[in-house]
Amino acid sequence: MEKGNKIILGIDPGTNIMGYGIIEAVGKALSLLKMDVLKFDPKTDAILRLRDIFIGTTQIIEEYNPDVVAIESQFYGKNVQSMLKLGRAQGVAIAAAAQRGIPVFEYSPRKVKQAITGKGGASKEQVAGMLKHLIQINETIAYLDASDAVAIALCHHIQSTRMVTSTTYSGWSAFIAKQPDRVVK
């Protein structure tokens, strides 16, 4: 991989369907490498599904060799059992990345929606629609879990780019002193 290239694996964890999306950033250009889901039989024992999540995540990591993994964090809901199951799926996917020494970053669903659409309360459909424009997805999006995973990866790219390029200033005087060309007189 050339210097400046970064492959980001986004994961939308789940115990029945786990969305994943892989994007590549080459400078400012972004391209979609893969967007899909792993499906798990809900009739299978929960522990065996966790094993399958680990194996599936490991296979994706081995195939695409991402530099970083971005995963959706849990959100508080009314159903504690669902939240527990989601947390287990998330933990297993994180463990698969950690085993390979890949850094993992978590983003709340609201943060991801905000980064992609500008609205933290956007629907999954709105996120998928924006993704089609942001990274030129030409294929039909069959699973919103997959497009959510791409959005998570893109959110990480946006956040990491901002972290690297952002500058803080102690006040207006410092801002003006460092960027006189941006000030209208």
Secondary structure, DSSP 8 states (H G I E B T S, - for coil): --TTEEEEEEEE--SSEEEEEEEEEETTEEEEEEEEEEE--TTS-HHHHHHHHHHHHHHHHHHH--SEEEEE-----S-HHHHHHHHHHHHHHHHHHHHTT--EEEE-HHHHHHHHHS-TT--HHHHHHHHHHHTT--S----HHHHHHHHHHHHHHHHHHHHHH----SSHHHHHHH-GGG---
